[in-house]
Amino acid sequence: MPESLSDRDRRIDRQTRDMAQQAKLDSDLESMVPPRWRASTVIVVLLIVATLVAMLVSIFF
C-alpha cells in the first residue's frame, strides 16, 4: 500500500479485502483488493475541478 494513505484509508482497504474474502469474491485468501484511491486519482480529480472552475469563470466574467 502506498505510504501516503492515512490510517483511516488503510482500515477501509482492510475492511474491503475482508468483505471480499468473506463473500468469496477473490480467488484466494492472499489476493489484494486495490486501494480506494491513489495519487494519480487525486491529480485527475484536481484537474477536472480546475477545468470546471475555469469554465465557470469564463462564463460569468
N, C-alpha and C positions, 0 to 999 in steps of 0.2 A: 504494500500500500504506500502511496506517496507520503512523504513526511509532512506535507502541508495540510493534511487532513486533521481536523480537530478531534478531540475525544468523542464528541457527540457524533460526528460523521463516522468515526470508526465503530462506535456502538451500533449505529444504524446499519452499517455494512455487515457487521457481525449478525445482527438480527435477520437481515435479508438472507444471508447464507444459511443460517439455521432454519429459517422457514422453508427455503428451497430444498434443504436436505430432508426435513420432516415430510414435505409433500412429495418427495422422491422426484423432484423436477431436475435434479442433476444426475449425471451418470454414475458418479462415485462420491464418496463422502469427503474426498480430498479436493474436489474441484472448487474453484473460487468463482463467486459471482462478482462481476466487475463493480468498481466503486460507483456511487451515485453520480459523481461529477469528478472532473479533473481540471487542471489548469487551462487546457485548451477550451473546455466548455465555458469557463468563466470569461475567457478572452472573446469568444464568439458572442456571448450574451452582451458583453460590454460594447462590442462593435455594433450590434443590432440596436441597442439602446441609443448609442451615439448617433447612428443614422436616423433613427426616428426623431430624436431631438432636433437634428439639423433640418429635417423635413418640416417639422412644426415651426421652427424659427423662420424658415424661408417662406412659409405660407402666411404667417402673421406679421412679418416685418419686411 
